[in-house]
Amino acid sequence: MSMRKKFQYKVFKSNTRFIVVRCVHPSCSWRVRANKLIESEYWMVTKHVNKHTCPTDFKTTRRRQATSWVVGECIKRRFINPGRVFRPRDVMDDMKQRYGVELSYSVAWRGRECAYENTNPGSVVNLEVTDGNKFQYLFIAFAASIQGFSYCRPVISIDATHLKGNLDLVPKEGERCVWGKPCSRYCVDRHHSIRSAVEEAFPRAFHGICIYHLLNNLKTKFKSKNKELEQHYIPAAKSYNLQEFHVLFYTLCSAVPGAKEYLESVGLDRWTRSHAPCRRYNIMTTNISELFNAVLVKVRELPITAFVNEVRLLCQRWFQQRRTKANACSSRMSMDVENKLEQRRDRAQTMDVICADQYTFDVLDGEHNYCVDMALWTCTCRKFQLDQLPCDHVLAVVRKTQYDPYDLCSLYYTREFWCETYRGVIQPIPHISSWVVPPPISTFQLNPPDVRTVAGRQRKRRIPSMGEELPTPKCSRCKGKGHNRATCQNPIALRQSEPGPSLLSPIAAARSDTDLGHETDPSPSMPSPVAAARAAPELGHQTDPSPSMPSPVAAARAAPDLGQTSAHS
């Protein structure tokens, strides 16, 4: 404000409770007083005299408040794309046009450096090299992701989709945690290298297995494509209570001999929700990692520097889209949770609730009954405990009582946590020509890794894992499987339907009847002299064109065969 209104101010009084700011001119009455709110980090303006009585000639284009830090905050948003070069002279011109402030070259240079330092501050980068300073691993965590992870459910999905070798997880200093937040569960795929790395880096964390990858293991080990394997395995893995799990697991083991010993050797707590020692919520697969990998299929062919920049641009775009969507939400919970609660409310309408005491209720759902304890926040179906979201039976109790269903939901599902997750901004990075790299890094020589080049064309698609069923292409030409329209070589049978009288032209009708040995008899309303002339030699008849529609050419052609002389009119 001081730069826009072209005045300068000074701090008159300041402590931990209040601050008073005045204009630098001794006779000016402009001032601002603000007090700090109790148990809060915010300040409230309690007095503001917004009138300047200082002389007009006292205002200059030099501003003492235009420090390098303030200039950096003002121009930070000007780096709209990574290819823009913003020189100190550009900073001086921009501040002059936008705020009317004249800066020295040194202040403009320091302000630009502050803007660079404020580009994604707090991000973590770890580069691992081998002997000879050859590139091996690169770990990047943006500050926006680090801040947002504190408001996410403590489950991490890990998948070795981008790397061709072993995955190296490096534990950070001190407590075994991720970004300052203890994480007690990981959902990874079936590779043993990832499991061993997680157990080494995070020994106290629970290691769960992706149920889809374990299903592929079952298909590979038992050479079975039986539909009963998938029909009973998926519900057993996703079941909440032990009784339902034992019924489904017994049916699975009966259909696939040997599956019981294999799944028990893996550990029931690793792939089932009912036996897990901690909450897995609804994260039973590594689909989020597979989704990220699918987006980067084409990007992975780029060099490493271009690949990292494309990942940054992708995360930057995703954060902006989700931030806009979260800020537009007007309900107390996220939109997906609101829809899920609405569906559960509809199912709860048909349930009967019997009150046992102030906190215990018996819910009758058809032939089954469930016990709900509102004091302990438990239900015998266990959805309430494991998902931290009211189940159908709890919502049936809420309908009969005065409980607020939103107070029974976890904070992870609230709109506030949703907005806080994507509040951070992944800032654009300026062009490399304007970077100021310190000497220890600028003098470091990073060599490319050793890559064994094989003969022939480089493979673009990954090799599918054992037991993985890839989608089979279907040809749109012959409707066959295993190829597409461009490579189809199958013959196509021509399906010709016999046309009706109204769609058949007289000439086509004459030709068709000639081939069938029938005599043509064109309708008087649709005469065809040409067709009649051509059909006459084969039928032994003399053509007699209609006087209303003479055909001299047809008569001339038909005359030699009929032994008559043609006359031209």
ROSE-47698 format. One record per residue (C-alpha): x, y, z. Coordinates in steps of 0.1 Angstrom, whole numbers, plus 5000, padded with zeros to 4 digits. Example, Ala and Ser with C-alpha at 12.3 -4.5 7.8 and 13.67 -1.06 7.14 Angstrom:
2
512349555078/513749895071/
//
This chain:
569
500050005000/502850245008/504450194974/501150244956/500150554976/503750684973/504450745010/506850605036/506150475071/508050375102/507350155132/506550375162/505850105188/506049725186/505949435209/504449085210/500949225217/500449525194/502149735167/501850105158/502950235124/503150605115/504050815085/507650925085/506651295083/506351425118/503251635111/501351365092/498351215110/498350885091/498750585114/497750215119/497450015151/496949635152/496549395181/497449025182/494448795187/494548565218/495548205210/495948285173/498648395148/496448665133/496449035140/493449265140/493549625129/491949835157/492750185145/493450325111/493650695102/493750685064/494451055058/497851205049/498551565060/502151565049/503251805021/502951684985/506551754977/507551515005/506451214983/509251074962/509850774940/512350634964/510750404990/512550285021/509949995023/511049864988/513549625003/514949324984/512549095002/509449304993/510649324957/511048954956/507548894968/506149144943/507848984912/507548624923/504348584904/505948724872/507748394865/504748254845/506648004825/510047824829/511447974797/511148334808/514348534816/513848804841/516949024844/517549294870/516849564844/513449394838/512849404876/513549774877/511149844847/508449624861/508449794896/508450134879/505450044858/503349864884/504250064916/505950374904/509050284924/512550344912/515050074923/518750064921/520449784902/521649614934/518149614950/516649474918/519349204917/518849104953/515049114949/515348874920/517548644940/514948644968/512248554943/514348264932/514948144967/511248174974/510547944944/509247624961/511147684994/511247395017/511447134989/513746834994/516146704968/518446404972/520846304945/522645964947/525645894926/527945594921/531645564918/532945814892/530046064900/527645864878/523945934881/521945664901/518945794919/517146134923/514546204950/512446514948/509646624972/508046954966/507247174996/503547184986/503446804988/505246795021/502847045036/499746875022/500746535034/500046635070/496346645060/496146315041/495445975055/498645815066/498945555038/501645565012/501445374979/504745254964/505245094930/508445034910/506945154877/509445414867/512645234875/514144934857/516444824886/516144784923/514445054944/516645224970/514645384998/516945615019/515645675055/516046035067/517646155098/516246075133/512745945136/511545685110/508945905095/507946075062/508046455061/507746485098/504546275100/504845925113/503445685088/502545335100/501345165068/502445125032/500644965003/503144824978/503144584949/504444224949/508144294942/510444164970/512944444965/510344704975/509244505005/512744455018/513544825012/510444935032/511244695060/514844825062/514045195060/510745185081/510944875103/508044995126/505645065097/503044815085/503644675051/500544585031/500344414998/498344534967/495544274963/495644304925/499344204923/498743924948/495843804926/498343784896/500643574918/497843334925/497043304888/500643244880/501342994907/498242774902/498042824864/494342904869/492143144851/489143024870/486543304875/485843164910/489343264920/488643634915/485043614925/485943494960/489443644965/488444014960/485444014984/487543815010/490344075008/487944375011/485644225038/485444415071/484544155097/486043815104/482943615100/482343725064/486043665056/486043305069/483043215047/484643365016/488043235023/486742875028/484942894995/488143024978/490242744992/487742484982/487742614946/491542644943/493442364961/496742494975/495642854977/495142835015/498742745023/500043004999/497943295012/498643205048/502343205041/502043555027/500343665058/496643735062/497344065078/499144185046/496344145021/493044145041/491344445056/489844245084/493244115097/495244435092/496644565126/495944925115/493545105092/494045075055/490845275048/489845195012/493345184999/493744814990/495644854957/498445074942/496145224916/497245574924/500845484915/499645304884/497645604874/500645834877/502745584857/500045584829/500245954826/503945954822/504145684796/505345924768/507246144792/509545874804/511245864770/512646224775/516046294790/516246304828/516146684830/513246724807/511446434825/511846604859/510546934845/507446754830/506746594863/506946934880/504547084854/502146794859/502046834897/501747204893/498647164871/497146904893/497547114925/495847404908/492947204895/492347034929/492847364948/490147524927/487747234931/488247224969/487747594973/484547574953/483147314977/480447455000/479647145021/481347045054/482746725038/484346665004/482046604975/482846234973/482246175010/478946375008/477746144979/478745834999/476945955030/473846025010/473845674995/474245525030/471345745044/469045605017/469845255027/469445335064/465845435059/464745075058/466444975090/464844945124/466645075155/466144945190/467645135219/469344935246/470645235267/471845585261/474745485239/474045125228/471645045199/470544735181/470044785143/467944535124/468944515087/466744245071/467843915086/470944055103/471344265133/474244495142/475244645176/476245015175/478045175205/478145555201/480345595232/483145385217/482345475181/482045105171/479744895150/479844515146/480144545108/483544725115/483144975087/482745255112/486045175129/488145095099/487045375075/486345635102/483145715084/479645645096/478245315081/474645245072/473845125107/475345425124/473345655101/470245465111/470945545147/471645905139/468245925122/466645825156/468846035178/470246385180/473846295169/475446505141/476746265114/479446505104/480946495139/481346115135/483546155104/487346175105/488946515099/490646365068/487246385050/486446745059/486547035035/489147215056/491546925053/490846895016/491647265011/494747245033/496046945013/496347154981/496947494996/500647494987/501647624953/504247464932/505947774918/507247794882/511047774878/512848044858/515047984828/518347814836/520248104822/519148324851/520148064878/522848154904/524447824913/526947824942/530447704935/530247364952/527447264929/528447454898/531847274898/530446934904/530746704874/527746464871/528346184846/525645974829/525045624841/526345314825/523745184801/524044864781/522844924746/521244634728/521044574691/517844654672/514944874680/514544994716/511544844734/508945104742/506444894761/507144714793/507244344796/504044224814/504444034846/503643674849/499943624854/499043974842/496243984817/496644254791/493544384772/493244214738/492644444708/489544394687/489344464650/486544704640/486544554604/486144174609/485244194647/488143954654/490543964683/494343994684/494744264657/493344594646/491844734614/495144854600/496744504602/493544304594/494044044566/490843844570/488443824541/485144004545/481943834532/479844074511/476344074524/474044194496/470344214504/467844184476/466644534468/462944624468/461044734436/461045104447/464845114451/465844924419/466445134388/464945014354/468444954339/469544744369/466244554368/466744474331/470244344337/469144134366/466243984347/468543904318/470943714340/468043524355/466443444321/463343644327/461543884304/461544244314/458344434314/458944784325/456144974340/454345234317/454945494343/458745434342/459645334306/463245234299/463945224261/467645164265/467044864287/464344734264/466644774234/469444574251/467144304262/465444254228/468244054211/468343804238/464643764240/463943774202/461544064204/461344384184/461744704203/459044954199/459945274217/457245484230/456345784207/456346004237/459945924245/461745834212/465245684215/467045704180/470345584194/468745274209/466745204177/469945234156/471744984177/468844744178/468144754140/471144534127/470144254150/466444274140/467044304102/465344644100/466544984088/466945274113/465645614103/466845924119/464246184124/
//
